[in-house]
């Protein structure tokens, strides 16, 4: 006699999203310019 269990888990929605670090401009040099979103760039970059 034996027992066999097959189980799968799937998540469709994320419960907690991490906060984006957007306090500082991009780059690592003295020329720190702020990013400006443009049409054609990913929608997630607008914020």
Secondary structure, 3 states (H helix, E strand, C coil): CCCCCCCCCCCCCCCCCCCCCCCCCCCCCCCCCCCCCCCCCCHHHCC
